[in-house]
Amino acid sequence: MEELLKRLRLEIVGDFRQYLSKIEQTGDGSWEVVLTERADAFAGTMECPVDREEVRVEDAVLCPTCYTPYHVDCAKILASRSEKCWKCDRFDRFDLLVRGK
């Protein structure tokens, strides 16, 4: 197990890097991940980039690349037009996210 922990890799991607203050191993061998105070802003109000309205977490469809929240109806519009994520411009399969919704 100890050998496995030595090879542990933590990857912070997308816009979340800005919330990471420190990653370090403590004296007892555990890991400490410290987030900056700006991380509180992520837990606040989420806005759909399509209609600029607030999106509740339980009603959101998230871009799997950058985690931008969209209303289901807005994501359906993007899917029908085969558009990419309005924030990261990388994800273009909204049809997979809204299928059956």
C-alpha positions as CSV (number, residue, x, y, z in Angstrom):
1,M,0.0,0.0,0.0
2,E,2.8,2.4,0.9
3,E,4.4,1.9,-2.6
4,L,1.0,2.7,-4.2
5,L,0.7,5.9,-2.2
6,K,4.1,7.0,-3.4
7,R,2.8,6.8,-7.0
8,L,-0.5,8.6,-6.2
9,R,-1.1,11.4,-8.7
10,L,-3.6,14.2,-8.1
11,E,-4.5,16.2,-11.2
12,I,-6.3,19.5,-11.0
13,V,-7.7,20.5,-14.4
14,G,-9.7,23.3,-15.9
15,D,-10.5,26.5,-13.9
16,F,-10.1,24.7,-10.6
17,R,-6.3,25.2,-10.5
18,Q,-6.8,28.7,-9.3
19,Y,-8.5,27.3,-6.1
20,L,-5.5,25.1,-5.1
21,S,-3.2,26.7,-2.7
22,K,-1.0,23.8,-1.5
23,I,-0.6,20.0,-1.8
24,E,1.8,18.4,0.6
25,Q,2.5,15.2,2.5
26,T,2.2,15.5,6.2
27,G,4.5,14.0,8.8
28,D,2.2,11.0,9.4
29,G,2.2,10.2,5.6
30,S,-1.3,11.6,4.8
31,W,-1.8,14.3,2.2
32,E,-3.0,17.8,2.8
33,V,-4.8,19.7,0.1
34,V,-5.4,23.4,0.9
35,L,-7.8,25.4,-1.2
36,T,-7.7,29.1,-1.5
37,E,-10.5,31.3,-0.1
38,R,-11.7,31.8,-3.7
39,A,-13.0,28.2,-3.6
40,D,-16.0,29.6,-1.7
41,A,-17.0,31.5,-4.9
42,F,-17.4,28.2,-6.7
43,A,-20.0,27.0,-4.2
44,G,-22.0,30.2,-4.8
45,T,-24.4,31.1,-7.5
46,M,-24.0,29.3,-10.8
47,E,-25.0,31.0,-14.0
48,C,-25.9,29.4,-17.3
49,P,-23.9,31.0,-20.1
50,V,-26.7,30.7,-22.6
51,D,-29.5,32.6,-20.9
52,R,-27.4,34.2,-18.1
53,E,-29.9,32.9,-15.5
54,E,-29.1,31.2,-12.2
55,V,-28.9,27.4,-12.3
56,R,-29.6,25.3,-9.3
57,V,-27.1,22.5,-8.8
58,E,-29.8,19.8,-8.8
59,D,-31.1,21.1,-12.2
60,A,-27.8,21.7,-13.8
61,V,-26.2,19.9,-16.8
62,L,-22.4,20.3,-16.4
63,C,-19.9,20.3,-19.2
64,P,-17.7,17.3,-18.3
65,T,-14.6,19.2,-19.5
66,C,-14.8,22.5,-17.6
67,Y,-17.9,21.9,-15.3
68,T,-19.8,24.9,-16.7
69,P,-23.4,24.6,-15.6
70,Y,-26.2,24.8,-18.2
71,H,-30.0,24.5,-17.8
72,V,-31.3,21.3,-19.3
73,D,-33.3,23.3,-21.9
74,C,-30.3,25.3,-22.8
75,A,-28.2,22.2,-23.2
76,K,-30.8,20.7,-25.4
77,I,-30.6,23.8,-27.7
78,L,-26.8,23.3,-27.9
79,A,-27.3,19.7,-28.6
80,S,-29.7,20.4,-31.4
81,R,-27.2,22.8,-33.0
82,S,-24.2,20.6,-32.3
83,E,-22.5,23.5,-30.6
84,K,-19.5,23.3,-28.3
85,C,-19.4,24.4,-24.7
86,W,-19.6,28.2,-24.6
87,K,-16.9,28.4,-22.0
88,C,-14.2,25.9,-22.9
89,D,-15.1,25.4,-26.6
90,R,-14.0,21.8,-26.3
91,F,-17.0,19.6,-25.4
92,D,-19.5,19.2,-28.3
93,R,-21.6,16.2,-27.3
94,F,-24.5,17.8,-25.3
95,D,-26.7,15.3,-27.0
96,L,-25.2,12.7,-24.6
97,L,-25.9,14.8,-21.5
98,V,-29.6,15.6,-22.3
99,R,-30.6,12.2,-23.8
100,G,-33.7,11.0,-21.8
101,K,-34.1,14.3,-19.9
